[in-house]
Amino acid sequence: MAHYQHAATRLISPATRCLFKALPLALAIGASANALAADSKDAVFAGGCFWCMEEAYDKVPGVLETTSGYSGGAADTATYQQVSAERTDHAEVVRVKYDPDDVSYEQLLEVFWRNIDPFAVDRQFCDAGKSYRSAIFPMNEEQRAMAKASLDEMQARFDREIATQIEDFKAFYPAEDYHQNYHKTNSLRYNFYKSACGRVDRLEEVWGDEAGTQGALKG
């Protein structure tokens, strides 16, 4: 048996032996990547147009993935036609998958606030209707506590009523494929919409130098 094993070893080329030696390392790297994905967390925010919120969170280091969708309604389905026609109580939202080792939920909240108008009731910028309300959807009690603390901080900072609500998370329904990554796949139309909607100007009016994602991350 030993003879045959040695013969088989001699038949294996040096390159193949190197491949076998590297295999455990490759498997370890793959396992590490899978562990990272398993340790990722989700957060859900409503900040008006989900295209714009996707863009805001895509710029955040530690964010692994953003998905446009719908949350906050009682109906067990949600489509763009239903939500935009106000046939459900869902809001346009973005689901953020993030690595908590690289970015905290508190930091995601800071980005959220500085990308919305917190005083607007059932609207954001040029988009009006309940589906465009601003809201935070905590996924667990830890997130709820942090969301409540951030809401209290905003209330104290501005000393006026904040329209943004903390709502119970019930379900998330991904938006249609053509909505996903719209700021990348339809950048010309997206940038025209964003400019015409007055989003940037209003954010600067409310938040000054802190407006937008980069402003939120400076601190």
N, C-alpha and C positions, 0 to 999 in steps of 0.2 A: 504494500500500500504506500509506504514511504517513497518507493521508487517512482511510482506513478505520480505522486504529488509533486516530486521534484521535477519530473519531466514536464508536467503541466505548467509548472512555474516557469521553466525555461522557454516554453512556447509563448508565454505572455510577453509582449513587447514592453520596453522601458516606458513608452508613452502611456500604455494601458495601465501599467503598475502605478504611474504617477496619478492617473485618473482615479484608481481605486483608493490611493492614499488621500486624495483631495475630497473623496466622497463624504467621509464623516464630517469634514468641515462644512461642505455645502449643505449637508443635512442639518447641521447645527445652525447655520445661518438661516435656512428656511424655517426651522423651528422657532428661532428667535423672532422672525418676521411674523409668524403666525401668533406667537405670544403677544406681540405688540398689538396686532389687530384684535386679539381677544381682550386686551386690556383697554381698548378704546372706549370712549363714552359718547353719549348722544346728548344734544341740547336742541331745543326747539324754540324759535322766536318768530313773532309776527311783527314786521316793520314796514307794512305797506307792500309795494311791488316786490315779489319774491326775486325777480331778476336782480334788483339792486342789492338786496340782502345777501344773495349768493356772492355777488362781486365783493362786497364788504368782507365777508368771512373767508373767501378764497385767498385774501391777502394776509391772513393771520398765520404766522408760523405755529405749527403744531396742529393746525386744522387738516385733517386727512381727506375729508370729503364734504361737499355740501349738496343738498338735494332740495329743489323747490317742491312744495306740496301744500296740503291743506290740513288744518287742525281746528278744533274748537267747536265743532258742530255736533248735534245729536244724531244726524243721519248716518247710516252705516256705509254710505258711498259719498264720494265727492269728485266732481269733474269741474273743469274750468267753466263750462257752460252753466252748470248748476250754481257754482259759487259766485261767479260774476253777475248772475241774474238775481242774486240774493234769495235763491230758493232753498238755501241751507244757511246755518249760522257759522259755517266754517270761515276761517280767515286764511289769506295767503300767508304761508310760513316758509321758513327755511329750516331744514334739519341739518345740524352741524355734527359731524363725527370728528372727534378730536382725541389727541393723545394727552392725557392729564399730566404726563411727565414733562411736556413741552409748553402747555398752555392750560391755565386753570379756568374753572367755570366763572370765577369772579372776573377774570380778564375778558372772557366772552361777553359777560354782562356789560363791561365798560365799553366794548365795541358796539354792542347793541344800542345802548343809550345814545352814543355819539353819532349814530346813523339814522336816528329817527327824530321827529318833532314830538316831544312828549306831551305837548299841550293840545294836540289836535284830537278831536272827538270823532270816531268813526271815519277817519280819513288819514291819509299821509300825502302831503304835498298836493299834486293835482288830481290824485285818485281819491274819489269819495265813495263812501259806502261801508257797511259794517265789515265786509270782507277785507277792507284795507285798514282795519283798526290796528293799533300797536298792542302787543301782549307778550307776556312771558309764560311759557308752558313748562313748569318744572317736571322733571321725570321721576323725582323722588323727594323725600323730605329734606335731604341735605341741600338739594338745589332750591327747594322752596324757601328754606331759611335764608339762603344767600340772595335769592331774588327779592325777598321781603326787605332785607337789609339794604339792598341797593335802591329799592323803591323809596324807602324812608330817607336815604341819603339824598336822592333827587328832590324829594319834597322839601327837605331842609335847605338844600342849596338854592332852589328857586323861590321858595316861600310862596308858592301858588299851586293850585290844584294840578295834579298830574293825571292825564287821561289814561295813560298806560295801565293795564290791568294784569294781575297775575291770575291765570286761569288753570283749571284742572286739565291735565293732559289725559285725553281719552284714546285717541288714535291718530296716526299720521297716514295720509294718503298721498303718495307721490303724484306730482303733476304730470301732465302729458310730456312725452319725450321732447317735443319741440320747445318746451319751456326750459328744459335743463341746459345749464351753461349758456344761456341766451346771450350774456354779455360777451362771450367768446365767439359763439357760432354766428351771431348776427350783430357784430360790434357796431357797424354803421348805424343801423336802425336803433340799437340800444342807446348809443351815445346821443343820438338826436332826441330820443324820448326823454332821457335823463336830464338833458339840458333844458328842453322845452317845459319839463315838469317843474323846474325851479328847485330841484332837490338840493343841489350843492349850495345855492345862495341861502336857502332857508336854514340848512345845517350850520353854515357859518354865522348866520344871524343869531341862532340859539346858542351855539357852542364856541364860537370864536375860533381860536387856534386849536382847540380840541376836536373840531369837527372831523368826521370821517374816521376811517380805520387807522390811518397813520397818526392822527391826533390822539386817538385813544391809546395807542401803543407807546406813545412818548413817555408816559408816566411809568 
